[in-house]
């Protein structure tokens, strides 16, 4: 089944999201760069969506933007320190947005995560950059 994701234009960059051979991909490029065409990077959205992952922190607007591309993920907004720790159980990856976060929430995550869960940090707010960061992090 083909999955289509709407492209979104931004002032500093754009993401064209579509399908290739039935898999959702994101073509990421910075149009203001002289290397825009040669530096197109494809992100396998299906692969990211299939991760058993949860993401903490970030603003509600940022979370809504990320949910458009990663609807299978669980997102918990910054400051929601009373989240159910059962959400951490069995997660392979825990992503933490370092741009907007809460120290209390961070410590609760660390204290309650599964031993084998991998914690990764998101150090950006631009969706395209984040998708590339996530893909890079899971390849390590």
JONORSUL-V192708 format. One record per helix or strand of 3 or more residues. SS is the DSSP state (h for helix, s for strand). FROM is the first residue (numbers start at 1). TO is the last residue. Records with the same first field share a line. If there is no record, write none. Layout:
SS = FROM-TO  FROM-TO
This chain:
s = 14-20  23-29  41-44  53-56  74-76  93-97  118-122
h = 45-49  60-69  85-88  103-112  127-139
